């Protein structure tokens, strides 16, 4: 054994220069942050010139001959990389924010002042700029019908798709009562100024010749409706105020034609060419077609001078009189052939079921043309709550909606209780099978269905053992019928 081990003595191995260089290479590898790399020697031409490393060598490191280079490790590389990504992220966010701001500013428009413009012009502007108009109508004396007299916002910038509130004039209130002035103390010019200021478009200043009253002075008043006078005059009523034109001139060289049956436009054209002042009134007629002349204040073939005023009555056509819907049922009202009747049902505590509550147009009023819509309201009587016990909870919404759709503010609350009834079944109601007020809250309890059904007692309880046999004498013996 000792002879075998002696073969591995250091004296039996040749000295290898790479063995001496190995510690130096290992030391260079362990030292940081500088790594020493030697330039490789030229590749030997013959593979046998490359030193062979024996498997038994402990030190496997081979020194690489050549010049030495130093490589430094940049420890700030990761920090610089983080900063680079942060700068990129900030740039992307800045671009997004800039894009959003540019879009918002590009999507903003100036609010156009719409006050004084017609509703059609306002709608055209809103449509072109993708703006929604909230139109509110109200009576107004200062602005004509369909003219905007208020808006919000009034100016500034808004986003497309925003809403602008506009209040549109519905003209003067036709039912407003007007106190008539003392026309006898006014001139014709003062009368016209008063009618313009009060929007009294149905007050007509008619001039006629008079041999007694000086030119421009008041003559008389004429109300078209006999039930109207100075104490109950409204803007809807027609009033003719006659004013003197003085003495009629001698040169009456204009012959009045027969206007009956002619159109309003034909009469206007004749009056303009002959310098005649023409006034128009309207009346219904079953015989004369709509927009045709019914009558005239100056008879045909008479001669008048220039500037003479003539009044003609224009036909509105055949008017449809609105009936008293209180005398017909709601079914008959809905079947009216000449009117567009809308029937509405409402609960009412004071009016019996099926009776008329109101109608939008008073009875006797005549309607013309396409404006023949009338809304009538009939009573549904007093609200009645049915027996809800045993019904399903899912039916409650539709059941109570029927009350609200007909004007009753009847609501309900739902609570849940332990019960053997099926889940979702109504087991209790605070109002059941009774009439209620228009404003009522119904409290309802619904089963959770979490209890077992109750045990049913037998109809004939079982008898004790001693009493199970029939007592003597109670047996039904067969009867011999022979």
C-alpha positions in Angstrom: 0.0 0.0 0.0 2.8 2.4 0.9 4.5 1.7 -2.4 1.3 2.5 -4.2 0.9 5.9 -2.4 4.5 6.8 -2.9 3.8 7.0 -6.7 1.7 10.2 -6.0 4.5 12.1 -4.4 5.1 15.7 -5.7 8.5 14.7 -6.9 6.9 12.4 -9.5 5.0 15.4 -11.1 6.5 18.0 -13.4 6.1 21.6 -12.4 3.4 23.3 -14.4 3.5 27.1 -14.8 -0.3 27.2 -14.8 -0.2 25.9 -11.2 1.6 28.9 -10.0 -0.6 31.3 -11.9 -3.8 29.7 -10.6 -3.8 31.4 -7.2 -3.3 34.8 -8.8 -6.3 34.2 -11.1 -8.5 33.0 -8.2 -7.5 36.1 -6.2 -8.4 38.3 -9.1 -11.8 36.7 -9.4 -12.5 37.2 -5.7 -11.6 40.8 -5.7 -14.4 43.3 -6.5 -15.3 45.6 -8.2 -12.3 45.1 -10.6 -12.2 41.9 -12.7 -8.9 41.1 -14.4 -9.1 39.5 -17.8 -6.1 38.5 -19.7 -5.9 38.5 -23.4 -5.9 34.9 -24.7 -2.7 33.7 -26.3 -2.8 32.7 -29.9 -4.4 29.3 -30.6 -1.7 26.7 -31.0 -1.5 25.3 -34.4 -1.4 21.8 -33.2 -3.8 20.5 -30.6 -0.9 18.6 -28.9 0.8 21.9 -27.9 -2.2 22.8 -25.6 -1.2 21.8 -22.0 -3.3 18.9 -20.9 -5.0 19.1 -17.5 -4.8 15.9 -15.8 -7.9 14.7 -14.0 -6.1 14.4 -10.7 -5.0 18.0 -10.6 -6.5 19.8 -7.7 -6.1 23.2 -9.1 -8.1 23.3 -12.4 -7.5 27.0 -13.0 -5.3 27.8 -15.9 -3.7 31.1 -16.2 -4.5 32.9 -19.5 -1.4 34.6 -20.8 -1.6 38.0 -22.3 -2.3 41.7 -21.4 -4.6 42.4 -18.4 -7.8 44.7 -18.8 -9.8 46.2 -16.0 -13.7 46.3 -16.3 -15.6 48.5 -13.8 -19.1 47.6 -12.7 -21.6 50.6 -12.9 -23.6 50.3 -9.7 -25.9 53.3 -10.7 -27.3 51.4 -13.7 -30.5 50.3 -12.0 -31.1 53.8 -10.6 -30.7 55.3 -14.0 -33.0 52.7 -15.5 -35.7 53.5 -12.9 -35.4 57.2 -13.6 -35.7 56.6 -17.3 -39.0 54.6 -16.9 -40.3 57.3 -14.5 -39.6 60.0 -17.1 -41.4 58.0 -19.8 -44.4 57.4 -17.5 -44.6 61.1 -16.7 -44.4 62.0 -20.3 -47.2 59.6 -21.2 -49.5 61.0 -18.4 -48.7 64.5 -19.5 -49.7 63.7 -23.1 -53.0 62.1 -22.0 -53.8 65.1 -19.8 -53.0 67.5 -22.6 -55.2 65.5 -25.0 -58.1 65.6 -22.5 -57.7 69.3 -22.0 -57.5 70.0 -25.7 -60.7 67.9 -26.3 -62.6 69.7 -23.5 -61.6 73.1 -24.8 -62.3 72.1 -28.4 -65.7 70.8 -27.3 -66.7 74.1 -25.6 -68.9 76.6 -27.4 -70.0 80.2 -26.6 -73.6 80.4 -25.4 -75.6 82.5 -27.8 -77.9 85.2 -26.4 -81.3 83.9 -27.4 -83.5 86.5 -25.8 -85.5 88.3 -28.4 -85.2 85.5 -31.0 -87.9 83.1 -32.1 -88.0 79.6 -30.7 -87.3 78.2 -34.2 -84.0 80.2 -34.4 -83.1 79.0 -30.9 -83.8 75.4 -31.9 -81.7 75.7 -35.1 -78.8 77.1 -33.0 -79.1 74.3 -30.5 -79.3 71.6 -33.2 -76.2 72.9 -35.0 -74.2 73.0 -31.8 -75.5 69.8 -30.2 -77.1 71.6 -27.3 -80.4 70.5 -25.6 -83.0 73.1 -25.0 -85.4 72.9 -22.0 -88.3 75.0 -23.3 -90.7 76.5 -20.7 -93.7 78.5 -22.0 -95.3 81.4 -20.1 -97.6 84.3 -20.8 -95.7 87.5 -21.4 -96.8 91.0 -22.4 -93.5 92.4 -23.5 -92.6 89.7 -26.1 -94.7 88.3 -28.9 -95.8 84.7 -29.0 -92.9 82.1 -29.6 -90.2 84.6 -28.7 -87.6 83.8 -26.1 -87.5 86.3 -23.2 -85.3 84.5 -20.7 -82.5 82.0 -20.7 -80.0 80.3 -18.4 -77.1 80.4 -18.7 -77.1 83.8 -20.4 -73.6 83.6 -21.7 -70.1 82.1 -21.2 -69.0 78.7 -22.5 -70.6 75.3 -22.1 -69.8 71.8 -23.3 -71.6 70.4 -26.3 -74.5 68.2 -25.1 -75.3 70.5 -22.2 -78.8 71.9 -21.5 -79.9 75.5 -21.8 -83.1 76.6 -20.2 -85.2 79.0 -22.2 -88.5 80.6 -21.3 -90.7 81.3 -24.4 -93.5 83.7 -24.6 -97.0 82.3 -25.1 -98.2 85.9 -25.8 -100.5 87.8 -23.6 -102.9 85.8 -21.4 -106.3 85.8 -23.3 -108.3 85.3 -20.1 -106.7 88.2 -18.3 -109.3 90.9 -17.2 -108.5 94.3 -18.6 -109.8 97.6 -17.2 -110.9 99.7 -20.1 -109.9 103.4 -20.1 -112.1 106.4 -20.6 -112.1 106.3 -24.4 -114.3 109.3 -24.6 -111.4 111.4 -23.3 -108.8 109.9 -25.7 -107.8 110.6 -29.2 -107.4 107.8 -31.8 -103.6 107.9 -31.4 -104.0 107.5 -27.6 -106.4 104.6 -28.1 -103.9 102.8 -30.4 -101.1 103.4 -27.9 -103.2 101.9 -25.1 -104.1 98.8 -27.2 -100.5 98.2 -28.1 -99.3 98.6 -24.5 -101.9 96.2 -23.2 -101.7 93.8 -26.2 -105.4 94.2 -26.6 -105.4 92.9 -30.2 -109.2 92.4 -30.2 -109.8 96.1 -29.6 -110.3 97.7 -33.0 -110.2 101.4 -33.5 -112.7 102.0 -36.3 -113.0 105.4 -38.0 -116.2 106.6 -39.5 -117.4 109.9 -40.9 -119.6 112.0 -38.7 -121.2 115.4 -39.4 -121.6 116.1 -35.7 -118.4 114.8 -33.9 -115.1 116.4 -34.8 -112.4 114.4 -36.5 -110.4 112.1 -34.1 -113.0 112.2 -31.3 -114.7 109.2 -29.7 -118.1 108.2 -31.0 -119.2 104.9 -29.3 -118.3 101.4 -28.1 -119.6 98.1 -29.4 -119.0 94.7 -27.7 -119.4 91.8 -30.0 -120.7 89.6 -27.1 -123.8 90.8 -25.4 -122.8 89.3 -22.1 -119.6 91.4 -22.0 -119.4 95.0 -20.8 -116.8 97.3 -19.4 -116.9 95.6 -16.0 -116.0 92.0 -17.2 -114.0 92.7 -20.4 -111.0 90.3 -21.0 -108.4 90.3 -23.7 -110.2 87.4 -25.5 -113.3 89.6 -26.1 -113.8 91.7 -29.2 -114.5 95.4 -28.8 -115.0 98.0 -31.5 -114.2 101.6 -30.7 -115.6 104.0 -33.2 -113.8 107.3 -33.8 -114.9 110.2 -35.9 -113.2 110.9 -39.2 -115.0 114.2 -39.5 -117.2 115.2 -42.3 -117.2 112.8 -45.2 -115.4 114.3 -48.3 -117.3 115.0 -51.4 -115.0 113.2 -53.8 -116.4 109.7 -53.1 -115.1 108.1 -56.3 -114.5 104.5 -55.2 -117.2 101.9 -55.8 -117.4 99.2 -53.2 -117.7 95.7 -54.8 -119.5 92.7 -53.3 -117.0 91.0 -51.1 -119.2 88.1 -50.1 -117.7 84.7 -51.0 -114.3 86.2 -51.8 -111.1 85.2 -49.9 -109.5 87.4 -47.3 -106.4 87.8 -49.5 -108.5 89.1 -52.4 -110.1 91.7 -50.2 -106.8 92.8 -48.8 -105.3 93.2 -52.3 -108.3 95.3 -53.4 -108.1 97.5 -50.3 -104.4 98.2 -50.8 -104.8 99.1 -54.4 -107.7 101.5 -53.7 -106.2 103.0 -50.5 -109.1 101.7 -48.3 -108.7 100.8 -44.7 -109.9 97.3 -44.3 -110.8 95.7 -40.9 -111.4 92.0 -40.5 -113.6 90.1 -38.0 -114.1 86.4 -37.7 -117.2 84.3 -37.2 -118.3 80.7 -37.7 -120.6 79.8 -40.6 -122.2 76.6 -41.7 -122.7 77.9 -45.2 -119.6 80.0 -46.1 -116.3 78.1 -46.4 -113.4 78.9 -44.2 -111.4 82.1 -45.1 -114.3 83.4 -47.2 -116.1 86.7 -46.6 -119.5 86.4 -44.9 -120.6 90.1 -44.8 -119.3 93.7 -45.2 -120.1 96.9 -43.3 -120.5 99.0 -46.5 -122.9 97.7 -49.0 -121.8 96.8 -52.5 -122.1 99.5 -55.2 -121.8 102.3 -52.7 -119.2 105.0 -53.3 -116.6 106.0 -50.7 -113.5 108.2 -50.7 -109.9 107.1 -50.2 -109.0 106.2 -46.6 -112.5 105.1 -45.8 -112.6 102.1 -43.4 -114.7 99.0 -44.2 -115.2 96.0 -41.9 -115.7 92.6 -43.4 -116.5 89.3 -41.5 -114.3 86.3 -42.4 -115.7 82.8 -42.0 -114.0 80.4 -39.7 -115.9 77.5 -41.3 -118.3 75.2 -39.5 -117.6 75.2 -35.8 -118.0 72.2 -33.6 -119.7 73.0 -30.3 -118.2 71.3 -27.3 -120.9 69.3 -25.5 -121.5 69.1 -21.7 -119.7 65.9 -21.0 -121.4 65.7 -17.7 -124.5 64.4 -19.5 -122.7 61.5 -21.2 -120.8 58.5 -20.0 -117.0 58.3 -20.4 -117.5 55.6 -23.1 -119.7 57.9 -25.1 -117.3 60.8 -24.6 -114.4 58.8 -26.0 -116.5 58.0 -29.1 -117.3 61.6 -30.0 -117.0 61.7 -33.9 -116.1 65.4 -34.4 -113.8 66.0 -31.4 -110.5 64.6 -30.3 -111.5 63.6 -26.7 -109.0 62.4 -24.2 -110.7 60.6 -21.3 -108.8 60.5 -18.0 -109.9 58.5 -14.9 -109.2 59.9 -11.4 -110.1 58.9 -7.9 -112.2 61.5 -6.2 -113.6 61.6 -2.7 -116.4 64.0 -3.5 -117.6 63.0 -7.0 -119.4 59.7 -7.4 -118.0 56.9 -9.7 -118.5 57.6 -13.4 -119.4 61.3 -12.9 -117.6 64.1 -14.8 -115.0 65.9 -12.7 -113.9 68.5 -15.3 -113.5 69.2 -19.0 -110.7 71.4 -20.5 -113.0 73.3 -22.9 -116.3 74.8 -21.5 -119.5 73.4 -22.9 -120.9 75.4 -25.8 -117.5 76.6 -27.0 -117.0 76.2 -30.7 -113.8 74.7 -32.1 -112.5 75.2 -35.6 -110.0 73.6 -37.9 -107.7 71.0 -36.4 -107.8 72.5 -32.9 -110.5 70.2 -31.6 -108.9 68.5 -28.6 -110.8 68.3 -25.4 -109.6 66.6 -22.2 -112.3 65.2 -19.8 -111.8 63.8 -16.4 -114.2 61.2 -14.9 -114.4 60.0 -11.3 -113.2 56.6 -10.3 -114.9 57.1 -6.9 -113.3 56.4 -3.6 -110.2 54.0 -3.6 -111.0 50.5 -2.4 -108.4 48.1 -1.1 -109.2 44.4 -1.8 -108.4 41.5 0.4 -104.7 41.0 -0.2 -104.2 38.0 2.1 -103.1 35.0 0.2 -101.8 36.9 -2.8 -98.2 36.9 -3.9 -95.8 39.7 -3.0 -94.8 40.2 -6.6 -98.4 41.4 -7.4 -98.1 44.4 -5.1 -96.2 46.8 -7.4 -98.8 46.5 -10.3 -101.7 46.5 -7.9 -100.7 49.8 -6.2 -99.6 51.4 -9.5 -103.2 51.4 -10.6 -104.0 53.8 -7.7 -101.2 56.2 -8.5 -102.0 56.2 -12.2 -105.5 57.5 -11.3 -104.5 60.2 -8.9 -104.5 58.4 -5.6 -101.4 58.6 -3.4 -101.7 55.1 -1.9 -98.4 53.5 -0.9 -97.4 50.4 0.9 -94.7 49.0 3.2 -93.6 45.4 3.3 -92.5 43.4 6.4 -91.5 39.8 6.7 -92.7 37.4 9.4 -92.2 33.7 10.3 -95.1 31.7 8.9 -96.0 28.3 7.7 -97.7 29.9 4.6 -95.7 29.6 1.3 -92.8 32.0 1.0 -93.8 35.3 -0.5 -97.5 35.0 0.4 -99.2 37.9 2.1 -100.4 36.9 5.5 -101.6 40.2 6.9 -102.6 43.7 5.7 -103.5 46.9 7.7 -106.3 47.6 5.2 -108.3 44.9 3.7 -111.7 44.9 1.8 -112.4 48.5 2.7 -112.5 52.1 1.2 -109.6 54.3 2.0 -108.5 57.9 1.7 -106.6 59.3 -1.3 -103.5 59.4 0.8 -103.1 56.1 2.6 -100.2 53.8 3.6 -100.9 50.1 3.7 -98.7 48.0 5.9 -98.3 44.4 4.6 -96.7 41.4 6.2 -95.3 38.6 3.9 -94.5 35.0 4.9 -90.9 33.8 5.1 -92.2 30.3 4.7 -89.9 29.0 7.4 -92.3 27.2 9.8 -93.8 23.7 9.4 -97.5 23.5 8.6 -99.6 23.2 11.8 -100.6 19.7 13.0 -104.3 19.0 12.2 -106.4 17.5 15.0 -108.5 14.4 14.0 -112.1 15.2 13.4 -113.1 12.3 15.7 -110.6 11.8 18.5 -109.6 8.2 19.4 -111.6 6.7 22.3 -110.0 5.1 25.3 -109.7 1.3 25.0 -112.6 0.7 27.4 -115.0 2.8 25.3 -114.1 1.6 21.9 -116.8 -1.1 21.8 -120.3 0.0 21.1 -122.5 0.0 24.3 -125.2 -2.7 24.5 -128.4 -1.6 22.9 -126.7 0.7 20.3 -126.2 -2.0 17.8 -128.3 -1.8 14.7 -130.0 -5.1 14.4 -131.0 -6.1 11.0 -134.7 -5.6 10.5 -136.8 -8.3 9.0 -138.9 -6.6 6.4 -140.8 -9.7 5.5 
